[in-house]
Amino acid sequence: MTINSWESMTVDLGTPVHYADFGGSGPVMVLVHGIASSHLNWMGIGPELAGTHRVFAVDLPGYGLSPLGSDPATVQNSQKHLDRFIDHVARGAKVILFAHSMGGLVSLLEVAAHPQKVSQLVLLAPAAPFPRQVVARLAAFPLLFALLAPTRSAAVLRRGGARLDSDRVVRQALKRISAPTSSIPEDIVQAHIDLVNLQREKYDWVELALVESATSLVRTTARRRQYRRMLQGIPVPTLLMQGTRDRLVPYQAGLWLHKQRPDWAWRPLRGLGHMAQMENPELVLATVREWQLGQKYMTRLD
């Protein structure tokens, strides 16, 4: 079926994987969402990207309209499904990965494992090791509970969420992770509310996927040496963007990434929060286009 400006599709990759096909022509671009997110995160920029690319937005297993399947929703398992999805949509061609938050970590794992499949990497507020003082503030009981008892903590989340109005939940969540002065278009907000209502009615795996992903993400980014080695092994041209008012992935984490890979293009997004592609899609699109034009020009010079 067609929804707004994309076609909703599902493919069997060992488990059903849903994706939004934004159409377009040109190099294949795969959009990879973050934690507690979905293909809807890209509805503000997907159609514009399709003006110059063949664009797909995947729902990783356990997110959006993709069921969890038999494997836990770790970032490592998400990378394996992303790899299969790339094979499905690219048919042997190299792809551009445009990834946000947790999807940034999943995409880094993919490039580290299969660099021959990726031509460019665009990272928006990717999950990275937090500054140590931030880690100390986050080391609270709920995180420990989730690490030790993911199934029980998922059940607690589900019972608590069922008592809350989905409209309020979505609006408050987006407000918390966006910059204080940002506003997200109402059609995007409503699409997220509709998805939450659908998930509550039909799916029982949403909370477990969230807990499994969160614990996996924390464990993976906590291994700083391994994370740093992975970064140093990324061979493809990369653009790194970070909102200066990001309250979920701290701006300092983006600065740390920039320090590790000063050869990557680095673009602070002034005044934006964690959902920059929804807060100011024009700026994000302009930043990507400017960088890609520079990459094309440098390639021609070479």
C-alpha positions in Angstrom: 0.0 0.0 0.0 1.1 3.6 -0.5 1.3 5.8 2.6 2.0 9.5 2.0 5.0 9.5 -0.2 6.3 6.0 0.3 5.3 2.4 -0.3 5.1 0.0 2.7 6.9 -3.3 1.9 7.9 -6.4 3.8 10.6 -9.0 2.9 11.5 -12.3 4.5 15.1 -12.1 5.7 14.9 -15.0 8.1 12.2 -13.0 9.9 9.8 -10.5 8.2 11.4 -7.1 7.8 9.3 -4.1 7.0 10.6 -1.1 5.1 9.4 2.1 3.5 10.3 2.4 -0.2 10.6 6.2 -1.0 11.4 5.5 -4.7 13.7 7.6 -6.6 16.7 6.8 -8.8 20.4 7.0 -8.5 22.7 5.4 -5.8 20.9 3.2 -3.3 20.5 4.9 0.1 19.4 2.9 3.1 18.1 4.9 6.1 18.6 3.2 9.5 16.6 4.5 12.5 17.5 4.7 16.2 16.3 3.1 19.3 12.5 3.2 20.0 12.1 4.5 16.4 11.1 3.4 13.0 10.9 4.3 9.3 8.7 7.2 10.3 11.7 9.1 11.6 12.6 9.7 7.9 9.3 10.8 6.5 10.4 14.5 6.6 13.5 13.9 4.4 12.9 10.6 2.6 11.0 12.1 -0.3 13.7 14.8 -0.8 16.5 12.3 -0.7 14.6 10.3 -3.4 15.2 13.2 -5.8 18.8 12.1 -6.2 18.9 8.5 -4.7 17.0 5.3 -4.6 15.8 5.4 -1.0 14.7 2.7 1.5 14.0 3.1 5.2 14.3 -0.2 7.1 12.5 -1.2 10.3 15.0 -3.3 12.2 13.5 -6.4 13.8 11.5 -5.4 16.9 10.8 -1.9 15.6 8.2 -0.2 13.6 6.3 -2.9 11.7 9.0 -5.5 11.8 8.4 -8.3 14.4 11.1 -9.2 16.8 11.6 -12.8 15.6 13.5 -15.5 17.5 16.8 -13.5 18.0 17.3 -10.9 20.7 17.2 -7.3 19.4 20.9 -6.7 20.0 22.8 -4.2 17.9 24.9 -7.1 16.6 21.8 -9.0 15.4 20.4 -5.8 13.9 23.6 -5.5 11.9 23.1 -9.0 10.5 19.6 -8.1 9.4 20.8 -4.8 8.0 23.4 -6.7 5.9 20.7 -9.0 4.5 18.5 -6.0 3.7 21.4 -4.3 1.9 21.8 -7.5 -0.3 18.0 -7.5 -1.0 17.7 -3.8 -2.1 21.1 -3.2 -3.6 21.5 -6.4 -5.7 25.3 -6.3 -5.5 25.7 -2.5 -5.8 27.3 -0.4 -3.0 24.9 1.5 -0.8 25.0 4.8 1.1 24.1 4.3 4.8 22.3 7.2 6.4 21.9 6.3 10.1 20.6 7.9 13.2 21.4 7.2 16.9 21.4 3.4 17.6 21.2 2.9 13.8 24.6 4.7 13.6 26.2 2.1 15.8 24.5 -0.7 13.8 25.8 0.9 10.5 29.3 1.2 11.9 29.2 -2.5 12.7 28.0 -3.2 9.2 30.8 -1.1 7.5 33.4 -2.7 9.8 32.2 -6.2 8.8 31.4 -5.6 5.1 33.2 -2.4 3.9 32.9 -3.6 0.3 29.1 -3.1 0.4 29.1 0.6 1.5 30.3 3.6 -0.6 29.5 6.4 1.9 28.4 6.7 5.5 26.2 9.5 7.0 26.0 9.5 10.7 23.5 11.6 12.7 24.0 11.6 16.5 25.3 8.0 16.4 25.4 6.0 19.6 28.9 6.4 21.1 30.7 6.1 24.4 29.3 8.7 26.7 31.6 11.1 28.6 32.5 9.3 31.9 30.7 11.9 34.1 27.5 11.3 32.1 27.8 7.5 32.6 28.1 8.1 36.3 24.8 10.0 36.4 23.0 7.3 34.3 24.2 4.3 36.4 20.9 4.0 38.3 18.7 1.1 39.3 16.4 1.0 36.2 19.4 0.4 34.0 20.8 -2.3 36.2 17.4 -3.9 36.4 17.1 -3.9 32.6 20.6 -5.4 32.2 19.9 -8.2 34.7 16.2 -9.0 33.9 15.3 -7.8 30.4 12.0 -9.8 30.2 10.8 -8.6 33.5 11.7 -5.0 32.9 10.0 -5.2 29.5 6.8 -6.4 31.2 7.0 -3.5 33.7 7.4 -1.1 30.7 4.4 -2.6 29.0 2.1 -2.4 32.1 3.1 1.1 32.7 2.7 2.2 29.1 -0.7 0.7 28.8 -2.0 3.2 31.5 -0.7 6.2 29.5 -2.4 8.0 26.6 -0.4 7.3 23.4 -0.8 10.9 22.2 0.7 12.2 25.4 3.5 9.6 25.4 4.6 10.5 21.9 4.4 14.2 22.3 6.3 14.2 25.6 9.0 11.8 24.3 9.6 14.0 21.2 9.7 17.1 23.4 12.3 15.6 25.7 14.7 14.6 23.0 14.3 17.6 20.7 15.9 21.0 21.4 13.8 23.3 23.6 13.2 25.7 20.7 12.4 23.0 18.1 9.0 22.0 16.7 8.2 18.9 14.8 5.5 19.0 12.1 2.2 17.8 13.2 1.8 15.2 10.5 5.0 13.5 11.6 3.9 13.5 15.3 0.5 12.1 14.3 2.1 9.3 12.3 4.1 8.3 15.4 1.0 8.3 17.5 -0.9 6.1 15.0 2.0 3.7 15.0 2.0 3.5 18.8 -1.7 2.8 18.8 -1.2 0.0 16.2 1.6 -1.5 18.2 -0.4 -1.5 21.4 -3.3 -3.2 19.7 -1.4 -5.9 17.7 2.1 -6.4 18.9 3.5 -7.7 22.2 7.3 -7.5 21.4 7.8 -3.7 21.4 9.0 -3.3 25.0 11.2 -6.4 24.9 13.0 -5.2 21.8 13.5 -1.8 23.4 15.1 -3.3 26.5 17.2 -5.8 24.6 18.5 -3.1 22.3 19.2 -0.7 25.1 21.2 -3.2 27.1 23.1 -4.3 24.1 23.9 -0.7 23.1 25.1 0.1 26.6 27.4 -2.9 26.7 28.8 -2.2 23.2 29.6 1.4 23.7 31.0 0.8 27.2 33.8 -1.2 25.5 35.8 1.9 24.6 38.9 0.1 23.2 36.8 -2.1 21.0 34.7 0.8 19.8 37.8 2.9 19.1 39.3 0.0 17.1 36.1 -0.3 15.1 36.2 3.4 14.3 39.8 3.3 13.1 38.9 0.5 10.7 36.1 2.4 8.9 37.5 2.9 5.4 34.6 4.8 3.6 34.0 8.6 3.4 31.9 9.6 6.4 29.9 12.6 7.4 29.3 13.1 11.1 26.5 15.4 12.3 25.5 16.2 15.9 22.9 18.5 17.4 24.5 20.9 19.8 21.4 20.7 22.1 21.1 16.9 22.0 19.9 15.6 25.3 20.0 11.9 24.5 23.4 11.4 22.8 25.4 14.3 24.4 27.1 16.7 22.1 30.4 15.8 23.9 30.0 12.2 22.5 30.0 13.7 19.0 33.1 15.7 19.8 34.8 12.5 21.1 34.0 10.8 17.8 35.4 13.8 15.8 38.6 13.6 17.9 38.9 9.8 17.0 38.3 10.4 13.3 39.3 14.0 12.4 39.4 13.0 8.7 35.6 12.6 8.8 33.5 15.6 7.8 32.2 17.1 11.0 29.1 19.2 11.1 27.7 20.5 14.4 24.0 21.3 14.0 23.6 24.5 16.0 20.5 24.6 18.3 19.2 21.2 17.3 18.5 18.2 19.5 18.5 14.4 19.0 15.8 14.4 16.2 17.5 16.8 13.9 16.1 15.2 10.7 12.6 16.0 12.1 13.4 19.3 13.8 15.1 21.0 10.8 15.0 18.7 7.8 16.1 21.5 5.5 19.4 22.0 7.3 20.1 18.2 7.5 19.4 17.8 3.8 21.5 20.8 2.9 24.4 19.5 5.0 24.3 16.1 3.3 24.0 17.5 -0.2 26.9 19.9 0.4 29.1 17.1 1.7 28.1 14.7 -1.2 28.9 17.4 -3.8 32.3 17.8 -2.2 32.9 14.1 -2.3 31.9 13.9 -6.0 34.2 16.8 -6.8 37.1 15.2 -4.9 36.4 11.9 -6.7 36.6 13.6 -10.1 39.9 15.3 -9.1 41.3 11.9 -8.2 
